[in-house]
Amino acid sequence: MRHAGVRAEAAVTGAMLLPAAAAFLGLFCYPMLLTLVLSLRPEGSETGWTLSHYLAFLGDADSRGVVLLTFGLALAATLGSIAVSVPIALALRRRLPGHRFFRLIVLIPLVVPGLIGALGLLIFWGPRGWFNLFLTQAVPILSRGLTVTYTLPGLVLFYLWLYFPYTCVTTLAALEGLDPAIEEAAEVAGAGRWQILRHVLLPLATPGILAGSVLTFMAAFGAFSVPLVAGGNYRPLAVEIYKQIAVPIPPHWSGASAIAVVMGAVQVGFLVIYMRAVRRLGGRR
Amino acid sequence: MKALARAYGRGLWEGRAVLAYTILLSLTLFIVAPFLMIALRSVGKGWFGKLWLPPQLTLEWYRWAIEVGNIPEVLRNTVIIGVIAVAISTAIGLFAGWAFGRRRLPGKELVLALFLLPLMIPSITYALGVARIFYALGLVDTHFGVALAHVAVCAPYAIMVLAATFEGLDERVLEAASVCGAGPVRRFFHVVLPLVMPGILASAIFTFTHSYNEFTLTLLTYGPHTVTLPVRTYLAVGDGYWEITSAMAILMVAPSLLILALVQHRARPERLVGGFKGA
């Protein structure tokens, strides 16, 4: 009798998960599987098997450059996000008057469509934007201004604008979660402000900073819309995939699929490393 | 040297409020200045050369954006798609959230992590497959089809938020309701629903924002009848008429800022950080 009840209960639970499972299988697993199969087919054909797309992608010097570019951009954006987030979080932690307003400002890049952000950045940092206007007027020796848009440093800057909130929000949460007593103890023990920051606050906040910066890294690794419109000649993986089906006629679906499979696999790899790191850091505390 | 550094450090600490505001104001400038320039571009005329502000103001670009850019129809598409995506995702999220939050489930963590996987993998990797399937099924360029593609990323959000909501439901309140003689139906409508309503609202806001801003999945499944706001911006940026594009951007960004205000009031901002696929 009891067993029947348990089984009925399990059946109801299963039924409740059914819509979610259907969406997961139909909109994620099956498309991924299809992409995998397609990446193993000769271009434009529904039969036959080949590894040529992978070999072509992995063997080509240009595509190795694409992978390197994607990594480099994501890494630069991540390091930059830590560098800007720590001071911002330290400043916001004090709950100065108006801190709510600044907290809202930090979230803006997360809610605004990335393309509109990219448009604004292209205008602001462009040859006729305020940045160059300021430069040419403040630094008299510069007569022409700097080219920021469509360059690699410019792209890093745009990534930073778009993805630093992930690091910033978690860094702030980590710093605010610290027990004020620890800081007071360090102060009583005679530590200077700098020492407290260097030896107490930052080491304790490191797990939070790392967790957030990995989010920034993964988001930047998958970046699509911003490099698509603001990348110029620099095409990270996601853009390269899209160009494979958007530019050539007929589209290179199999080639695009092969790159997508590589990209998805790398991202899953990051995810596994990330989960392990989080678990280890969580276990230590 | 060390003494100097120490004195410098003390000086910084004493001026910490000034330092903090300097940091925060630079941040604000960095984040907001691009939008200010978009706003000025959208109403400025004859803004060339070394001018900080446009010499003349005009609303011409908005007229162009609305007539040529077809913004009203694009906005209608975006909202229709968003509403369908929210409806499907919330329905999925309600059932799955109840199962995750209220019921014993073997391997719960793992199943939940699996369902959240689409948020953590760049959407272009499965958008390719979704596009192929939708082409075969004739779902491309229909409101329902594009909305269904959005469900791939919206449903995980709804599941995440609603699972947390149902988990937070206090068992004792339900028991109290039964003790007072409320049947299951009455308990659901008069006790459970009011308690989880904030969660449902938060989930709807999150999923709508995501659908509203979703670009990758739309780009691979849209057609001439289902151009949404992000796709329209993309096409406009490519066209290069930046005054008109700026006007369009302003028309689009207003709702997102409204959503930001709602989010700040209704839900914890940390949740926004939950998903991290590149957009």
Interface residues (C-beta under 8 A of the other chain):
Chain A: E9 V12 T13 M16 L17 L18 P19 A20 A23 F24 L27 F28 Y30 P31 M32 L33 L34 T35 L38 V84 P87 I88 L90 A91 L92 R94 L96 F102 R103 L104 I105 V106 L107 I108 P109 L110 V111 V112 P113 G114 L115 I116 G117 A118 L119 G120 L121 L122 I123 F124 R128 G129 W130 L133 T136 Q137 W161 P165 Y166 V169 T170 A173 G192 R193 W194 G212 L215 T216 M218 A219 A220 F221 G222 A223 F224 S225 L228 V229 L237 A238 I241 Y242 I245 W253 A256 S257 A260 V261 M263 G264 Q267 V268 L271
Chain B: R6 G9 R10 W13 R16 A17 L19 A20 Y21 I23 L24 L27 T28 F30 I31 V32 A33 P34 F35 M37 I38 R41 F48 K50 W52 I88 A91 I92 G93 F95 A96 W98 A99 R103 R104 L105 V111 L114 F115 L117 P118 M120 I121 P122 S123 I124 T125 Y126 A127 L128 G129 V130 R132 I133 L148 A149 V151 A152 A155 I159 T209 Y212 N213 F215 T216 L219 L229 P230 T233 Y234 V237 G238 W242 T245 S246 A249 M252 V253 S256 L257 I259 L260 V263 Q264 P269 E270 L272 V273 F276 K277 G278 A279
